[in-house]
């Protein structure tokens, strides 16, 4: 999940590519697990002010 956070923070590529690059087979797997571990969706994380993340 740390790798997903780094990529969400530093890139604007498609979440599908990001998910696969982090070992998830589908975006749905990332979207299901990300909020449980981080406290917000991947999209919310990407849109959050960058100073409070990672």
C-alpha positions in Angstrom: 0.0 0.0 0.0 2.9 2.3 0.6 3.9 2.1 -3.1 0.3 2.9 -4.1 0.4 6.0 -1.8 3.7 7.1 -3.4 2.4 6.7 -6.9 -0.9 8.5 -6.1 1.1 11.3 -4.5 3.7 11.7 -7.3 1.9 10.7 -10.6 -1.3 11.5 -12.3 -1.5 8.3 -14.4 -4.6 6.1 -14.5 -5.4 4.3 -11.3 -5.7 1.0 -13.2 -2.1 1.2 -14.2 -1.1 2.2 -10.7 -3.1 -0.6 -9.2 -1.5 -3.2 -11.4 2.0 -1.8 -10.8 1.4 -2.3 -7.1 0.3 -5.9 -7.4 -3.5 -5.6 -7.6 -5.2 -7.5 -10.4 -8.1 -4.9 -10.6 -8.9 -1.4 -9.6 -11.6 -2.8 -7.5 -9.1 -4.6 -5.3 -7.2 -1.3 -4.7 -10.5 0.6 -4.1 -11.6 -2.0 -1.6 -8.4 -2.2 0.4 -7.1 1.4 0.2 -9.7 3.0 2.4 -9.4 0.3 5.0 -5.7 0.9 5.4 -5.4 4.6 4.7 -8.8 6.0 5.8 -9.9 7.5 2.5 -10.3 6.3 -1.1 -7.4 6.4 -3.6 -9.2 9.3 -5.4 -9.6 11.3 -2.2 -6.0 10.6 -1.3 -4.8 11.8 -4.7 -6.9 15.1 -4.4 -5.8 15.8 -0.8 -3.3 18.6 -0.1 0.1 17.0 -0.7 1.7 18.5 2.5 -0.3 16.2 4.8 0.3 12.9 3.0 2.8 10.1 3.0 
